[in-house]
Amino acid sequence: MNLNDAQFLRDVGDRIRDHRQARKWTQADLAQRCRLHRTYIGSVERGERNVSLLNLRRIAKVLRVALTALFPADS
């Protein structure tokens, strides 16, 4: 993975975290609603994991945002 890819994953994770925190949810709250493990959500938010499209769609649906809202503007 190159530096641009790593930065993209961190940016997506930051957007997920921002939407989650706006709802005053913990990572565990989001994970439970998405039926994913809380450590998975944490690693996605830190940009450590290349999240699958299906899980990203699931996260966006639970957060009630468009899937595109999770991507950085310059992606």
Backbone atoms as SQL, in Angstrom:
CREATE TABLE atoms (id INTEGER PRIMARY KEY, chain TEXT, resi INTEGER, resn TEXT, atom TEXT, x REAL, y REAL, z REAL);
INSERT INTO atoms VALUES
  (1, 'A', 1, 'MET', 'N', 0.859, -1.176, 0.000),
  (2, 'A', 1, 'MET', 'CA', 0.000, 0.000, 0.000),
  (3, 'A', 1, 'MET', 'C', 0.901, 1.232, 0.000),
  (4, 'A', 2, 'ASN', 'N', 0.590, 2.169, -0.866),
  (5, 'A', 2, 'ASN', 'CA', 1.390, 3.394, -0.910),
  (6, 'A', 2, 'ASN', 'C', 0.821, 4.448, 0.047),
  (7, 'A', 3, 'LEU', 'N', 1.515, 5.562, 0.155),
  (8, 'A', 3, 'LEU', 'CA', 1.109, 6.613, 1.101),
  (9, 'A', 3, 'LEU', 'C', -0.247, 7.211, 0.759),
  (10, 'A', 4, 'ASN', 'N', -0.554, 7.342, -0.526),
  (11, 'A', 4, 'ASN', 'CA', -1.858, 7.886, -0.919),
  (12, 'A', 4, 'ASN', 'C', -2.997, 6.958, -0.491),
  (13, 'A', 5, 'ASP', 'N', -2.787, 5.661, -0.638),
  (14, 'A', 5, 'ASP', 'CA', -3.800, 4.686, -0.219),
  (15, 'A', 5, 'ASP', 'C', -4.013, 4.750, 1.291),
  (16, 'A', 6, 'ALA', 'N', -2.915, 4.818, 2.027),
  (17, 'A', 6, 'ALA', 'CA', -3.005, 4.871, 3.492),
  (18, 'A', 6, 'ALA', 'C', -3.738, 6.133, 3.935),
  (19, 'A', 7, 'GLN', 'N', -3.452, 7.256, 3.289),
  (20, 'A', 7, 'GLN', 'CA', -4.125, 8.508, 3.641),
  (21, 'A', 7, 'GLN', 'C', -5.611, 8.431, 3.310),
  (22, 'A', 8, 'PHE', 'N', -5.950, 7.820, 2.191),
  (23, 'A', 8, 'PHE', 'CA', -7.356, 7.658, 1.812),
  (24, 'A', 8, 'PHE', 'C', -8.105, 6.861, 2.883),
  (25, 'A', 9, 'LEU', 'N', -7.516, 5.761, 3.344),
  (26, 'A', 9, 'LEU', 'CA', -8.163, 4.941, 4.372),
  (27, 'A', 9, 'LEU', 'C', -8.329, 5.722, 5.677),
  (28, 'A', 10, 'ARG', 'N', -7.332, 6.522, 6.038),
  (29, 'A', 10, 'ARG', 'CA', -7.451, 7.353, 7.249),
  (30, 'A', 10, 'ARG', 'C', -8.560, 8.392, 7.090),
  (31, 'A', 11, 'ASP', 'N', -8.653, 8.987, 5.900),
  (32, 'A', 11, 'ASP', 'CA', -9.698, 9.989, 5.647),
  (33, 'A', 11, 'ASP', 'C', -11.092, 9.372, 5.736),
  (34, 'A', 12, 'VAL', 'N', -11.272, 8.184, 5.173),
  (35, 'A', 12, 'VAL', 'CA', -12.565, 7.494, 5.268),
  (36, 'A', 12, 'VAL', 'C', -12.870, 7.201, 6.735),
  (37, 'A', 13, 'GLY', 'N', -11.886, 6.711, 7.458),
  (38, 'A', 13, 'GLY', 'CA', -12.068, 6.428, 8.878),
  (39, 'A', 13, 'GLY', 'C', -12.433, 7.671, 9.676),
  (40, 'A', 14, 'ASP', 'N', -11.798, 8.780, 9.351),
  (41, 'A', 14, 'ASP', 'CA', -12.119, 10.043, 10.032),
  (42, 'A', 14, 'ASP', 'C', -13.565, 10.445, 9.786),
  (43, 'A', 15, 'ARG', 'N', -14.035, 10.255, 8.574),
  (44, 'A', 15, 'ARG', 'CA', -15.428, 10.619, 8.254),
  (45, 'A', 15, 'ARG', 'C', -16.419, 9.708, 8.987),
  (46, 'A', 16, 'ILE', 'N', -16.095, 8.438, 9.056),
  (47, 'A', 16, 'ILE', 'CA', -16.949, 7.516, 9.815),
  (48, 'A', 16, 'ILE', 'C', -16.981, 7.939, 11.277),
  (49, 'A', 17, 'ARG', 'N', -15.811, 8.224, 11.850),
  (50, 'A', 17, 'ARG', 'CA', -15.738, 8.658, 13.248),
  (51, 'A', 17, 'ARG', 'C', -16.546, 9.931, 13.472),
  (52, 'A', 18, 'ASP', 'N', -16.422, 10.897, 12.556),
  (53, 'A', 18, 'ASP', 'CA', -17.158, 12.159, 12.697),
  (54, 'A', 18, 'ASP', 'C', -18.667, 11.919, 12.727),
  (55, 'A', 19, 'HIS', 'N', -19.156, 11.087, 11.825),
  (56, 'A', 19, 'HIS', 'CA', -20.603, 10.796, 11.785),
  (57, 'A', 19, 'HIS', 'C', -21.031, 10.025, 13.035),
  (58, 'A', 20, 'ARG', 'N', -20.203, 9.105, 13.475),
  (59, 'A', 20, 'ARG', 'CA', -20.532, 8.329, 14.685),
  (60, 'A', 20, 'ARG', 'C', -20.583, 9.246, 15.907),
  (61, 'A', 21, 'GLN', 'N', -19.575, 10.091, 16.060),
  (62, 'A', 21, 'GLN', 'CA', -19.527, 10.977, 17.217),
  (63, 'A', 21, 'GLN', 'C', -20.637, 12.017, 17.193),
  (64, 'A', 22, 'ALA', 'N', -21.072, 12.428, 16.007),
  (65, 'A', 22, 'ALA', 'CA', -22.188, 13.374, 15.902),
  (66, 'A', 22, 'ALA', 'C', -23.462, 12.775, 16.488),
  (67, 'A', 23, 'ARG', 'N', -23.551, 11.453, 16.463),
  (68, 'A', 23, 'ARG', 'CA', -24.706, 10.762, 17.047),
  (69, 'A', 23, 'ARG', 'C', -24.474, 10.367, 18.498),
  (70, 'A', 24, 'LYS', 'N', -23.283, 10.731, 19.007),
  (71, 'A', 24, 'LYS', 'CA', -22.895, 10.413, 20.388),
  (72, 'A', 24, 'LYS', 'C', -22.890, 8.904, 20.640),
  (73, 'A', 25, 'TRP', 'N', -22.460, 8.153, 19.631),
  (74, 'A', 25, 'TRP', 'CA', -22.343, 6.707, 19.733),
  (75, 'A', 25, 'TRP', 'C', -20.889, 6.337, 20.014),
  (76, 'A', 26, 'THR', 'N', -20.692, 5.286, 20.749),
  (77, 'A', 26, 'THR', 'CA', -19.366, 4.717, 20.922),
  (78, 'A', 26, 'THR', 'C', -19.081, 3.807, 19.723),
  (79, 'A', 27, 'GLN', 'N', -17.829, 3.380, 19.631),
  (80, 'A', 27, 'GLN', 'CA', -17.509, 2.403, 18.592),
  (81, 'A', 27, 'GLN', 'C', -18.319, 1.128, 18.806),
  (82, 'A', 28, 'ALA', 'N', -18.507, 0.765, 20.059),
  (83, 'A', 28, 'ALA', 'CA', -19.294, -0.436, 20.371),
  (84, 'A', 28, 'ALA', 'C', -20.747, -0.267, 19.926),
  (85, 'A', 29, 'ASP', 'N', -21.310, 0.936, 20.105),
  (86, 'A', 29, 'ASP', 'CA', -22.687, 1.207, 19.654),
  (87, 'A', 29, 'ASP', 'C', -22.808, 1.021, 18.149),
  (88, 'A', 30, 'LEU', 'N', -21.874, 1.628, 17.410),
  (89, 'A', 30, 'LEU', 'CA', -21.909, 1.516, 15.957),
  (90, 'A', 30, 'LEU', 'C', -21.717, 0.066, 15.526),
  (91, 'A', 31, 'ALA', 'N', -20.774, -0.601, 16.147),
  (92, 'A', 31, 'ALA', 'CA', -20.503, -2.002, 15.795),
  (93, 'A', 31, 'ALA', 'C', -21.742, -2.867, 16.008),
  (94, 'A', 32, 'GLN', 'N', -22.410, -2.678, 17.128),
  (95, 'A', 32, 'GLN', 'CA', -23.602, -3.471, 17.420),
  (96, 'A', 32, 'GLN', 'C', -24.691, -3.217, 16.387),
  (97, 'A', 33, 'ARG', 'N', -24.894, -1.956, 16.045),
  (98, 'A', 33, 'ARG', 'CA', -25.928, -1.627, 15.061),
  (99, 'A', 33, 'ARG', 'C', -25.586, -2.183, 13.675),
  (100, 'A', 34, 'CYS', 'N', -24.290, -2.264, 13.358),
  (101, 'A', 34, 'CYS', 'CA', -23.841, -2.780, 12.058),
  (102, 'A', 34, 'CYS', 'C', -23.655, -4.292, 12.062),
  (103, 'A', 35, 'ARG', 'N', -23.735, -4.882, 13.243),
  (104, 'A', 35, 'ARG', 'CA', -23.451, -6.315, 13.408),
  (105, 'A', 35, 'ARG', 'C', -22.020, -6.639, 12.974),
  (106, 'A', 36, 'LEU', 'N', -21.118, -5.771, 13.414),
  (107, 'A', 36, 'LEU', 'CA', -19.687, -5.957, 13.204),
  (108, 'A', 36, 'LEU', 'C', -19.015, -5.917, 14.574),
  (109, 'A', 37, 'HIS', 'N', -17.779, -6.339, 14.655),
  (110, 'A', 37, 'HIS', 'CA', -17.070, -6.329, 15.937),
  (111, 'A', 37, 'HIS', 'C', -16.544, -4.927, 16.219),
  (112, 'A', 38, 'ARG', 'N', -16.532, -4.555, 17.485),
  (113, 'A', 38, 'ARG', 'CA', -16.094, -3.211, 17.865),
  (114, 'A', 38, 'ARG', 'C', -14.641, -2.965, 17.495),
  (115, 'A', 39, 'THR', 'N', -13.780, -3.979, 17.562),
  (116, 'A', 39, 'THR', 'CA', -12.379, -3.781, 17.189),
  (117, 'A', 39, 'THR', 'C', -12.237, -3.565, 15.680),
  (118, 'A', 40, 'TYR', 'N', -13.163, -4.122, 14.915),
  (119, 'A', 40, 'TYR', 'CA', -13.170, -3.894, 13.465),
  (120, 'A', 40, 'TYR', 'C', -13.480, -2.424, 13.186),
  (121, 'A', 41, 'ILE', 'N', -14.492, -1.893, 13.851),
  (122, 'A', 41, 'ILE', 'CA', -14.854, -0.480, 13.673),
  (123, 'A', 41, 'ILE', 'C', -13.669, 0.404, 14.052),
  (124, 'A', 42, 'GLY', 'N', -13.012, 0.097, 15.155),
  (125, 'A', 42, 'GLY', 'CA', -11.849, 0.880, 15.581),
  (126, 'A', 42, 'GLY', 'C', -10.742, 0.867, 14.551),
  (127, 'A', 43, 'SER', 'N', -10.461, -0.296, 13.984),
  (128, 'A', 43, 'SER', 'CA', -9.386, -0.375, 12.996),
  (129, 'A', 43, 'SER', 'C', -9.766, 0.335, 11.701),
  (130, 'A', 44, 'VAL', 'N', -11.049, 0.336, 11.355),
  (131, 'A', 44, 'VAL', 'CA', -11.508, 1.080, 10.170),
  (132, 'A', 44, 'VAL', 'C', -11.346, 2.581, 10.426),
  (133, 'A', 45, 'GLU', 'N', -11.755, 3.039, 11.590),
  (134, 'A', 45, 'GLU', 'CA', -11.651, 4.464, 11.907),
  (135, 'A', 45, 'GLU', 'C', -10.202, 4.940, 11.958),
  (136, 'A', 46, 'ARG', 'N', -9.291, 4.078, 12.329),
  (137, 'A', 46, 'ARG', 'CA', -7.865, 4.444, 12.364),
  (138, 'A', 46, 'ARG', 'C', -7.193, 4.299, 11.006),
  (139, 'A', 47, 'GLY', 'N', -7.922, 3.799, 10.017),
  (140, 'A', 47, 'GLY', 'CA', -7.365, 3.625, 8.687),
  (141, 'A', 47, 'GLY', 'C', -6.435, 2.435, 8.574),
  (142, 'A', 48, 'GLU', 'N', -6.566, 1.497, 9.486),
  (143, 'A', 48, 'GLU', 'CA', -5.702, 0.318, 9.508),
  (144, 'A', 48, 'GLU', 'C', -6.250, -0.823, 8.652),
  (145, 'A', 49, 'ARG', 'N', -7.474, -0.714, 8.238),
  (146, 'A', 49, 'ARG', 'CA', -8.123, -1.811, 7.536),
  (147, 'A', 49, 'ARG', 'C', -8.707, -1.308, 6.221),
  (148, 'A', 50, 'ASN', 'N', -8.537, -2.109, 5.193),
  (149, 'A', 50, 'ASN', 'CA', -9.129, -1.813, 3.895),
  (150, 'A', 50, 'ASN', 'C', -10.547, -2.383, 3.922),
  (151, 'A', 51, 'VAL', 'N', -11.468, -1.570, 4.363),
  (152, 'A', 51, 'VAL', 'CA', -12.849, -1.994, 4.594),
  (153, 'A', 51, 'VAL', 'C', -13.504, -2.405, 3.270),
  (154, 'A', 52, 'SER', 'N', -14.287, -3.481, 3.313),
  (155, 'A', 52, 'SER', 'CA', -14.971, -3.941, 2.102),
  (156, 'A', 52, 'SER', 'C', -16.110, -2.987, 1.756),
  (157, 'A', 53, 'LEU', 'N', -16.481, -2.992, 0.500),
  (158, 'A', 53, 'LEU', 'CA', -17.585, -2.141, 0.061),
  (159, 'A', 53, 'LEU', 'C', -18.889, -2.504, 0.760),
  (160, 'A', 54, 'LEU', 'N', -19.108, -3.790, 0.971),
  (161, 'A', 54, 'LEU', 'CA', -20.351, -4.211, 1.617),
  (162, 'A', 54, 'LEU', 'C', -20.413, -3.727, 3.067),
  (163, 'A', 55, 'ASN', 'N', -19.297, -3.798, 3.769),
  (164, 'A', 55, 'ASN', 'CA', -19.289, -3.294, 5.145),
  (165, 'A', 55, 'ASN', 'C', -19.388, -1.775, 5.172),
  (166, 'A', 56, 'LEU', 'N', -18.764, -1.109, 4.208),
  (167, 'A', 56, 'LEU', 'CA', -18.862, 0.341, 4.135),
  (168, 'A', 56, 'LEU', 'C', -20.305, 0.761, 3.867),
  (169, 'A', 57, 'ARG', 'N', -20.981, 0.025, 2.990),
  (170, 'A', 57, 'ARG', 'CA', -22.399, 0.305, 2.720),
  (171, 'A', 57, 'ARG', 'C', -23.235, 0.090, 3.977),
  (172, 'A', 58, 'ARG', 'N', -22.930, -0.956, 4.728),
  (173, 'A', 58, 'ARG', 'CA', -23.641, -1.246, 5.968),
  (174, 'A', 58, 'ARG', 'C', -23.449, -0.108, 6.980),
  (175, 'A', 59, 'ILE', 'N', -22.212, 0.354, 7.121),
  (176, 'A', 59, 'ILE', 'CA', -21.905, 1.444, 8.049),
  (177, 'A', 59, 'ILE', 'C', -22.649, 2.711, 7.638),
  (178, 'A', 60, 'ALA', 'N', -22.618, 3.048, 6.356),
  (179, 'A', 60, 'ALA', 'CA', -23.314, 4.246, 5.871),
  (180, 'A', 60, 'ALA', 'C', -24.817, 4.155, 6.137),
  (181, 'A', 61, 'LYS', 'N', -25.382, 2.984, 5.911),
  (182, 'A', 61, 'LYS', 'CA', -26.822, 2.798, 6.136),
  (183, 'A', 61, 'LYS', 'C', -27.176, 3.007, 7.607),
  (184, 'A', 62, 'VAL', 'N', -26.381, 2.435, 8.500),
  (185, 'A', 62, 'VAL', 'CA', -26.644, 2.574, 9.941),
  (186, 'A', 62, 'VAL', 'C', -26.472, 4.030, 10.375),
  (187, 'A', 63, 'LEU', 'N', -25.462, 4.708, 9.810),
  (188, 'A', 63, 'LEU', 'CA', -25.236, 6.120, 10.143),
  (189, 'A', 63, 'LEU', 'C', -26.242, 7.044, 9.454),
  (190, 'A', 64, 'ARG', 'N', -27.023, 6.483, 8.524),
  (191, 'A', 64, 'ARG', 'CA', -28.024, 7.235, 7.756),
  (192, 'A', 64, 'ARG', 'C', -27.393, 8.375, 6.963),
  (193, 'A', 65, 'VAL', 'N', -26.308, 8.019, 6.270),
  (194, 'A', 65, 'VAL', 'CA', -25.653, 8.965, 5.364),
  (195, 'A', 65, 'VAL', 'C', -25.473, 8.269, 4.022),
  (196, 'A', 66, 'ALA', 'N', -25.340, 9.061, 2.988),
  (197, 'A', 66, 'ALA', 'CA', -25.034, 8.494, 1.671),
  (198, 'A', 66, 'ALA', 'C', -23.648, 7.869, 1.710),
  (199, 'A', 67, 'LEU', 'N', -23.481, 6.793, 0.992),
  (200, 'A', 67, 'LEU', 'CA', -22.181, 6.140, 0.928),
  (201, 'A', 67, 'LEU', 'C', -21.095, 7.124, 0.516),
  (202, 'A', 68, 'THR', 'N', -21.424, 8.008, -0.394),
  (203, 'A', 68, 'THR', 'CA', -20.445, 9.002, -0.869),
  (204, 'A', 68, 'THR', 'C', -20.015, 9.991, 0.218),
  (205, 'A', 69, 'ALA', 'N', -20.834, 10.133, 1.260),
  (206, 'A', 69, 'ALA', 'CA', -20.489, 11.046, 2.359),
  (207, 'A', 69, 'ALA', 'C', -19.291, 10.525, 3.157),
  (208, 'A', 70, 'LEU', 'N', -18.955, 9.258, 2.985),
  (209, 'A', 70, 'LEU', 'CA', -17.829, 8.688, 3.722),
  (210, 'A', 70, 'LEU', 'C', -16.505, 8.838, 2.971),
  (211, 'A', 71, 'PHE', 'N', -16.567, 9.305, 1.727),
  (212, 'A', 71, 'PHE', 'CA', -15.351, 9.457, 0.935),
  (213, 'A', 71, 'PHE', 'C', -14.878, 10.904, 0.968),
  (214, 'A', 72, 'PRO', 'N', -13.555, 11.094, 0.990),
  (215, 'A', 72, 'PRO', 'CA', -13.023, 12.461, 0.935),
  (216, 'A', 72, 'PRO', 'C', -13.401, 13.135, -0.375),
  (217, 'A', 73, 'ALA', 'N', -13.490, 14.444, -0.355),
  (218, 'A', 73, 'ALA', 'CA', -13.929, 15.204, -1.527),
  (219, 'A', 73, 'ALA', 'C', -13.000, 15.014, -2.721),
  (220, 'A', 74, 'ASP', 'N', -11.732, 14.809, -2.488),
  (221, 'A', 74, 'ASP', 'CA', -10.774, 14.704, -3.602),
  (222, 'A', 74, 'ASP', 'C', -10.484, 13.258, -3.988),
  (223, 'A', 75, 'SER', 'N', -11.373, 12.334, -3.602),
  (224, 'A', 75, 'SER', 'CA', -11.148, 10.915, -3.925),
  (225, 'A', 75, 'SER', 'C', -11.465, 10.698, -5.380);
